[in-house]
């Protein structure tokens, strides 16, 4: 009796299994999960605002909103479907060429979508010429081209970073960077290669409040008579490349506190002979006053031209009006970012000395601070490097005077009083 019940139970289970398999073969085998990935030409997914419609002819079979990864999935009867898109926002803001297909064998398809230009052009003047330019944003933008003129576009980044500009659809066009409507400081633009160029946008170049905002002009020329459109791609690939200019300044504080200086009455100012031998001039520091004297402790006071130009270069007061007085320090001969140590700024220290200089002549006694600043800044500027373009010692015919002893050339801004 027990054996009969056991056989009956097994028979029932086997019958139910056959029923399930039969049901699967009659229903599941006739369905498939279809997947549509909505992305731009760079592979970046659209994440919202898009409805995918599964069409057979003019009949809409199903619809599905994309998820936060740009994917729409739907289980449908096996068959052929055409993919159409609908938008919860402004339909005119997108470009979709259409034509994406699904089938029983090809159940996954990528739909390539692009932004469209919707605003009116802006008239921009640059280098004396006026032109119409359309605003474009980050991502891929479908643009229609006028084959008879250069087509201009304006990109205004909202954050700093490294941006790559390219033609994403392989259209036969020539793309390039054509400046900015206004001056952009420290602009870093690569050469165009394979219709691609790159720009570093520093954080400080992004406008805040009433501040100026960096705007870049992109130009596209149709390189083929059949080139009536293209997809302009602007991709932020990361932070802007860090350079020495991004590093903070170290403020040189100095060790001497300047006091008002008056050149002694009747003192005669004399110049140093910069062609002299190195040991011809010796500098002795008077620790009580903090001033250097020439050759002995009671010798002539060595002076620095702080507010009156010298024979070779403008005085420091003039230099500070036009630029800072600084030095970049490097660990090694190669002046690269990898070897960078620090940036030192001497401007405020010099101002304190200038304020105390002799009113009539603009000189102040040479101190350890001033000697250090002249030597460091002059080395940074290349004032006594005959191989450089900033070499300060020239003959009357503007050729380089190579008779200068570069070991004492830092005295170019100095003199002495007798």
Order of alpha helices (4+ residues) and beta strands (2+ residues): alpha-beta-beta-beta-beta-beta-beta-beta-beta-beta-beta-beta-beta-beta-beta-beta-beta-beta-beta-beta-beta-beta-beta-beta-beta-alpha-beta-beta-alpha-beta-alpha-beta
